Amino acid sequence: MTRTRHAIAAALLALAVAGGPLVAAPTPAAASPVLTAPAKAAALPKTVGYRIATAELHLWKASTGKAYARIIKKGSTIRHTGVREHGRLQIVLNKKVYWVTFKYTKKAQWVSRVKVGESVKGRTIYAYQVGDSDASKVAVVIGQFHGEEKAGVDTARALMADARTVEGISLWVIPTINPDGYAAGTRANARGVDLNRNWGYKWVKTAKGRYYSGPKAFSEPESKALKAFLADVDPRYVVGIHQPLYGVDSDGVKNTALQKRLINYLKLPSKAFTCRTGCRGTMTQWVNHTLDGAAITVEYGSSPSKRYVTVTARDGLVKALGGHY
């Protein structure tokens, strides 16, 4: 019996040492050393959302166990299953199941955030990754180009705030590429340039006014920044949201399957957005003729309902882009 006790003690010591030097933490006297990690990755429980560590957290091998592997740093984003036991939350990390103290986590609204660039007035433009960062398929949703068209920003924020986990796509969400116009409620940026006429494909200089294309292609910091971001992430799909023409663009479509899915899931008609005399210098034109992926314009109506913008469009975009919950 003595040898058995010594063997168990040695095994527990080996588990602690394997994770590297850790600060000792008090544990229940009757703690179980049983590991909860499944034998195969396929047996992993389904994750349902992300949380952020608000303090350094021990990764426990069991919800009541005293065997733990290592420490996860404050600010880390962790994927969880929603299961809670004994004040701990079940998480999945590196294809293994662990537990962390729930009260030291908070709900995450995104997986990661990167700075795309800055506006004319120095406002930061961010892209938020809300999908599966390990997915090979990359998609980008841009909520706004024109500052008075605000419904797409609400859809972008709804995608970011959704507690469910988006699987199957690495989804980047940019609420607005025109933060100065958003703040002022104006179509153009702070220099009076229409940011969806400032792109390098078929760009032409137009007179100053509602559709002013700028002094030259990519003259504006916002369009320059978005160009660099899109070239870097190399998306398969890009969706730009506008108002108020109510439809999914059918003019110059590069990927008809994507267009059909958007029509179906967003419950919008197919319409040709030709800019009256032919579009020049738009983001979708540049992407479709420069990158491998496909870009397309989606136009909401002038006053879509809150439920449509934050639920129907949110879920419809995920499905149309090839993702699922």
C-alpha positions in Angstrom: 0.0 0.0 0.0 2.9 2.4 0.8 4.4 1.7 -2.6 1.1 2.5 -4.2 0.8 5.9 -2.4 4.4 6.8 -3.4 3.7 5.9 -7.0 0.6 8.1 -7.1 2.5 11.0 -5.5 5.3 10.6 -8.0 2.8 10.6 -10.9 1.1 13.8 -9.7 4.5 15.5 -9.3 5.4 14.6 -12.8 2.2 16.2 -14.1 3.0 19.5 -12.4 6.6 19.6 -13.4 5.7 18.9 -17.1 3.9 22.2 -17.4 7.0 24.2 -16.3 7.5 26.3 -13.1 4.2 27.5 -11.6 3.2 29.3 -8.5 1.6 26.9 -6.0 -2.2 27.3 -5.7 -4.5 25.9 -2.9 -6.7 23.1 -4.1 -9.4 21.0 -2.4 -8.2 18.1 -0.3 -10.2 15.6 -2.3 -9.2 16.9 -5.7 -9.3 14.4 -8.5 -6.3 14.0 -10.8 -8.4 12.5 -13.6 -7.6 14.1 -17.0 -10.6 15.2 -19.0 -8.8 15.6 -22.3 -10.3 13.2 -24.9 -8.1 10.7 -26.6 -8.8 12.0 -30.1 -9.3 15.5 -31.4 -12.5 14.4 -33.1 -13.9 13.8 -29.6 -13.4 17.4 -28.5 -16.6 19.1 -27.3 -18.1 21.8 -29.4 -17.0 25.3 -28.6 -19.7 28.0 -28.4 -17.9 31.3 -27.9 -14.8 33.2 -26.7 -13.8 34.8 -23.5 -10.9 36.9 -22.4 -8.7 36.2 -19.4 -8.8 39.2 -17.0 -5.9 37.8 -14.9 -3.3 35.1 -15.2 -5.2 31.8 -15.1 -4.1 28.2 -14.4 -5.1 25.6 -17.0 -6.6 22.8 -14.9 -6.9 19.2 -16.2 -10.2 18.7 -14.3 -12.8 21.0 -13.0 -12.1 19.8 -9.4 -8.5 18.5 -9.9 -5.3 19.8 -8.6 -3.2 18.8 -11.7 -2.6 21.7 -14.0 -0.4 22.2 -17.0 0.6 25.8 -17.2 -0.5 29.4 -17.0 -2.5 31.4 -19.6 -1.6 35.1 -19.7 -3.9 38.0 -18.9 -5.6 39.3 -22.0 -5.5 35.9 -23.8 -8.6 35.0 -25.9 -9.9 31.5 -25.0 -12.5 29.4 -26.8 -14.9 27.8 -24.4 -17.6 25.1 -24.5 -20.1 26.9 -22.2 -19.8 24.1 -19.6 -19.2 25.3 -16.0 -18.4 23.2 -12.9 -17.1 24.1 -9.5 -16.7 27.7 -10.5 -14.5 26.8 -13.5 -15.2 27.1 -17.2 -14.3 24.3 -19.7 -12.1 25.5 -22.6 -10.4 23.9 -25.6 -6.8 24.8 -26.3 -4.4 23.1 -28.7 -6.9 20.2 -29.2 -7.1 19.5 -25.4 -9.7 20.3 -22.8 -8.9 22.4 -19.8 -10.7 24.4 -17.1 -10.1 28.0 -16.0 -11.6 30.0 -13.1 -14.8 31.5 -14.7 -14.9 34.7 -12.6 -11.5 35.8 -14.0 -12.8 35.8 -17.6 -15.1 38.1 -19.5 -17.0 37.7 -22.8 -15.0 38.5 -25.8 -16.5 40.3 -28.7 -13.8 39.2 -31.2 -11.0 36.8 -31.5 -8.4 39.4 -32.5 -8.1 43.0 -33.6 -5.7 44.7 -36.0 -5.2 48.3 -37.0 -6.0 48.8 -40.6 -5.0 52.5 -40.7 -6.1 56.0 -39.8 -8.5 58.5 -41.3 -7.7 62.0 -42.5 -8.5 63.3 -39.0 -6.5 60.5 -37.3 -9.3 58.2 -36.2 -8.2 54.6 -36.1 -9.7 52.1 -38.5 -9.9 48.5 -37.1 -10.6 45.1 -38.5 -12.0 42.5 -36.0 -11.6 38.8 -36.6 -14.8 37.1 -35.4 -14.5 33.8 -37.2 -12.3 30.7 -37.0 -8.7 32.0 -37.1 -7.5 28.6 -38.3 -9.8 28.3 -41.3 -8.3 28.4 -44.8 -11.2 30.4 -46.2 -10.9 34.2 -45.5 -13.8 36.6 -45.9 -14.1 40.4 -45.2 -17.3 42.3 -44.4 -17.0 46.2 -44.6 -20.0 47.8 -42.9 -19.6 51.3 -44.3 -17.9 53.4 -47.0 -20.3 56.4 -46.8 -20.8 58.1 -43.5 -24.6 58.7 -43.8 -25.2 55.0 -44.5 -25.2 53.6 -41.0 -27.1 50.3 -41.1 -24.1 48.3 -42.2 -22.2 49.5 -39.2 -24.9 48.0 -37.0 -24.6 44.7 -38.8 -20.8 44.7 -38.3 -21.3 45.4 -34.6 -23.8 42.6 -34.4 -21.3 40.2 -35.9 -18.7 41.3 -33.4 -21.1 41.0 -30.4 -22.5 37.6 -31.2 -21.6 35.1 -28.4 -21.8 32.2 -30.8 -18.7 30.9 -32.5 -18.4 31.3 -36.3 -16.9 28.2 -37.8 -15.7 27.4 -41.3 -14.4 30.8 -42.2 -11.8 33.3 -41.0 -14.1 36.3 -40.9 -12.8 39.9 -40.7 -15.3 42.7 -39.9 -14.5 46.3 -40.5 -17.4 48.4 -39.1 -16.5 51.5 -41.1 -13.7 52.6 -43.4 -14.8 56.2 -43.1 -14.9 57.1 -39.4 -14.7 60.8 -40.1 -17.7 60.6 -42.4 -19.5 58.5 -39.8 -18.9 61.0 -37.1 -20.0 63.9 -39.3 -22.9 62.1 -41.0 -21.5 62.8 -44.4 -21.0 60.6 -47.5 -17.4 61.7 -48.1 -14.4 61.6 -45.9 -12.9 64.7 -44.2 -11.4 65.9 -47.5 -14.7 65.6 -49.4 -13.6 62.4 -51.3 -16.0 59.6 -52.0 -14.0 56.6 -50.7 -15.8 54.2 -53.1 -14.6 56.2 -56.2 -10.9 56.5 -55.1 -9.7 53.0 -56.1 -7.2 52.4 -58.8 -9.2 50.3 -61.3 -10.9 52.5 -64.0 -10.3 55.5 -61.8 -11.2 58.9 -63.4 -11.0 62.3 -61.9 -14.4 63.8 -61.3 -15.5 67.3 -60.3 -15.8 68.1 -56.7 -19.2 67.2 -55.3 -21.1 64.1 -54.1 -19.1 61.6 -56.1 -15.7 63.4 -56.0 -13.0 60.8 -56.7 -10.0 62.7 -55.3 -7.0 64.2 -57.0 -5.7 60.8 -57.9 -6.3 57.1 -57.3 -5.6 56.0 -53.7 -5.1 59.6 -52.7 -6.9 59.1 -49.4 -5.4 57.4 -46.3 -8.5 55.3 -45.8 -8.5 53.7 -49.2 -4.8 53.2 -49.1 -5.1 51.4 -45.7 -7.9 49.2 -46.9 -6.0 48.3 -50.1 -3.0 47.2 -48.0 -5.2 45.2 -45.6 -7.1 43.3 -48.4 -3.8 42.5 -50.2 -2.4 41.2 -46.9 -5.3 38.9 -45.8 -6.0 37.8 -49.4 -9.8 37.1 -48.9 -11.8 34.7 -50.9 -14.9 37.0 -50.5 -15.3 40.7 -49.7 -18.8 42.2 -49.1 -19.2 45.9 -49.0 -22.5 47.1 -47.4 -24.2 50.3 -48.7 -27.7 52.0 -48.7 -30.3 52.6 -49.9 -30.7 50.8 -53.3 -32.0 47.5 -51.8 -30.4 44.6 -53.6 -27.3 42.5 -54.4 -25.3 43.8 -57.3 -25.5 41.8 -60.5 -23.2 44.1 -62.6 -19.8 42.6 -63.3 -20.3 39.7 -60.8 -17.1 37.6 -60.4 -18.6 34.8 -58.3 -22.3 34.1 -59.2 -22.6 31.4 -56.5 -21.8 34.0 -53.8 -24.2 36.5 -55.3 -27.0 33.8 -55.3 -26.3 32.9 -51.7 -26.4 36.6 -50.6 -29.7 37.0 -52.4 -31.1 34.0 -50.7 -29.8 34.5 -47.1 -30.2 38.3 -47.1 -33.6 38.2 -48.7 -32.7 40.9 -51.2 -33.3 41.1 -55.0 -30.7 41.0 -57.7 -30.0 44.5 -59.1 -27.5 46.0 -61.4 -25.7 48.9 -59.7 -24.1 50.7 -62.7 -23.6 54.1 -61.1 -25.9 55.5 -63.9 -23.1 56.0 -66.5 -20.8 53.2 -65.4 -18.9 52.8 -62.2 -15.3 54.0 -61.9 -12.8 53.5 -59.2 -14.8 51.4 -56.8 -13.5 48.9 -54.2 -15.3 45.9 -55.7 -13.9 46.7 -59.2 -10.4 46.9 -57.8 -10.7 43.6 -55.8 -12.3 41.7 -58.7 -9.6 42.8 -61.2 -6.5 42.7 -58.8 -7.0 39.9 -56.3 -7.9 36.3 -56.6 -11.0 36.7 -54.5 -14.4 38.1 -55.3 -16.0 41.3 -54.1 -19.6 42.3 -54.3 -21.8 45.2 -53.2 -24.9 44.7 -51.0 -27.4 47.5 -50.7 -29.9 47.7 -47.8 -33.0 49.7 -48.1 -33.2 53.3 -46.8 -34.7 52.2 -43.4 -34.2 48.5 -42.7 -35.6 47.2 -39.4 -33.3 46.7 -36.4 -34.1 43.0 -36.5 -33.1 42.7 -40.2 -29.8 44.5 -39.7 -28.7 42.8 -36.5 -30.2 39.3 -36.9 -31.2 38.5 -40.5 -28.3 40.2 -42.1 -25.8 39.1 -39.5 -26.7 35.4 -39.8 -27.3 35.6 -43.5 -23.8 37.0 -44.2 -22.1 34.2 -42.2 -24.0 31.6 -44.1 -23.5 33.2 -47.5 -19.8 33.5 -46.9 -19.5 29.8 -46.2 -19.5 29.8 -42.4 -21.8 28.3 -39.8 -22.5 28.5 -36.0 
